[in-house]
Amino acid sequence: MKKIVFLCTGNSCRSQMAEGFARDLLRGQDSIIDSAGVQADGLNPLAIKVMSEVGIDIQNQTSKTINFLDLNQFELIVTVCDNARGNCPVVNDRKTMHKNFDDPALSKGSIEEQLVVYRKIRDQIQVMVKEVVKI
């Protein structure tokens, strides 16, 4: 059984996208997939939009803090930004993985220009998640 949690700063974009991809890839399999953040900023509407473009609906996922979860229930903890890596509680005897992705919520410009950034990060996260679920 896969038990994976994805952690980032606000649990609004990167970790939510990773959770969505992992849930989709492991659909029908016995697994526990979740995400959380150093803080809970709510789901980002542009993250929801770019995930829907690839057929994954994350709008019902919940933004929550790391403190909301029992990290001991997961076999793999994946941090998707340097801030989460630096602020994640130490969990003994758990595999950890780190991959820093730029925060699309910090993108500037028109909505279309921001969506370009969100799509780029989404695609990078998808590649990483495909590797993670093989572990």
LINWO-V217694 format. One record per residue. N is the residue number from 1. OMEGA is omega in whole degrees, 0 to 359 (999 if undefined). Layout:
n=N omega=OMEGA
n=N omega=OMEGA
//
This chain:
n=1 omega=177
n=2 omega=177
n=3 omega=189
n=4 omega=173
n=5 omega=178
n=6 omega=184
n=7 omega=174
n=8 omega=185
n=9 omega=188
n=10 omega=182
n=11 omega=180
n=12 omega=184
n=13 omega=190
n=14 omega=181
n=15 omega=177
n=16 omega=177
n=17 omega=179
n=18 omega=178
n=19 omega=180
n=20 omega=179
n=21 omega=181
n=22 omega=178
n=23 omega=181
n=24 omega=181
n=25 omega=182
n=26 omega=180
n=27 omega=180
n=28 omega=178
n=29 omega=177
n=30 omega=182
n=31 omega=171
n=32 omega=182
n=33 omega=180
n=34 omega=175
n=35 omega=178
n=36 omega=180
n=37 omega=173
n=38 omega=172
n=39 omega=179
n=40 omega=184
n=41 omega=183
n=42 omega=180
n=43 omega=180
n=44 omega=182
n=45 omega=179
n=46 omega=174
n=47 omega=177
n=48 omega=182
n=49 omega=184
n=50 omega=176
n=51 omega=179
n=52 omega=178
n=53 omega=177
n=54 omega=173
n=55 omega=180
n=56 omega=182
n=57 omega=179
n=58 omega=187
n=59 omega=179
n=60 omega=174
n=61 omega=185
n=62 omega=175
n=63 omega=183
n=64 omega=179
n=65 omega=177
n=66 omega=182
n=67 omega=180
n=68 omega=185
n=69 omega=168
n=70 omega=184
n=71 omega=178
n=72 omega=180
n=73 omega=183
n=74 omega=177
n=75 omega=180
n=76 omega=177
n=77 omega=183
n=78 omega=174
n=79 omega=184
n=80 omega=173
n=81 omega=182
n=82 omega=180
n=83 omega=179
n=84 omega=179
n=85 omega=181
n=86 omega=184
n=87 omega=180
n=88 omega=176
n=89 omega=178
n=90 omega=178
n=91 omega=182
n=92 omega=175
n=93 omega=176
n=94 omega=174
n=95 omega=175
n=96 omega=178
n=97 omega=179
n=98 omega=174
n=99 omega=181
n=100 omega=175
n=101 omega=174
n=102 omega=180
n=103 omega=181
n=104 omega=180
n=105 omega=178
n=106 omega=181
n=107 omega=182
n=108 omega=176
n=109 omega=180
n=110 omega=178
n=111 omega=180
n=112 omega=178
n=113 omega=177
n=114 omega=180
n=115 omega=176
n=116 omega=179
n=117 omega=180
n=118 omega=180
n=119 omega=179
n=120 omega=180
n=121 omega=178
n=122 omega=182
n=123 omega=176
n=124 omega=180
n=125 omega=179
n=126 omega=179
n=127 omega=181
n=128 omega=182
n=129 omega=177
n=130 omega=177
n=131 omega=183
n=132 omega=183
n=133 omega=176
n=134 omega=184
n=135 omega=999
//
